[in-house]
Amino acid sequence: MLGAVLRGPVSPIPPLFPAPGRPLIHLSRRLPTAPAMADAKKTDAPATPAPEPPEKPLPGDCCGSGCVRCVWDIYYDELQDYKEALAAHAAAADPSGDKASADEKKTES
């Protein structure tokens, strides 16, 4: 019976790919132009978040015995690092790169 099926008329196999003269994908209708993509990258890019300020110690956190590394010493060291990181963040976020405007922002706060 299998022999009869194999000897019978053979149906043509449909083509899996379109003819070579016809493109597979029409990119011009689906993708935006290069300048539009560049503009989208500029506007869609998430801004770098500002650094978080250090947590201020509670009044009961200091034992008052004059420790070498008091919680307040650590807090003020972290606060200084935070101010420097915040100034660097502001300078990076300033599109003009004008150092004078960054200095003005620093003196205002």
Contacts in CASP RR format, 6 or more apart in sequence:
PFRMAT RR
TARGET T0000
AUTHOR 0000-0000-0000
METHOD contacts of the structure
MODEL  1
MLGAVLRGPVSPIPPLFPAPGRPLIHLSRRLPTAPAMADAKKTDAPATPA
PEPPEKPLPGDCCGSGCVRCVWDIYYDELQDYKEALAAHAAAADPSGDKA
SADEKKTES
17 24 0 8 1.000
18 24 0 8 1.000
32 40 0 8 1.000
47 93 0 8 1.000
48 89 0 8 1.000
48 92 0 8 1.000
48 93 0 8 1.000
50 86 0 8 1.000
50 89 0 8 1.000
51 82 0 8 1.000
51 85 0 8 1.000
51 86 0 8 1.000
51 89 0 8 1.000
52 82 0 8 1.000
53 79 0 8 1.000
53 82 0 8 1.000
54 75 0 8 1.000
54 78 0 8 1.000
54 79 0 8 1.000
54 81 0 8 1.000
54 82 0 8 1.000
55 75 0 8 1.000
56 75 0 8 1.000
57 71 0 8 1.000
57 72 0 8 1.000
57 75 0 8 1.000
61 71 0 8 1.000
62 70 0 8 1.000
62 71 0 8 1.000
62 72 0 8 1.000
64 70 0 8 1.000
87 102 0 8 1.000
87 106 0 8 1.000
90 102 0 8 1.000
90 105 0 8 1.000
90 106 0 8 1.000
91 97 0 8 1.000
91 99 0 8 1.000
91 102 0 8 1.000
94 101 0 8 1.000
94 102 0 8 1.000
END
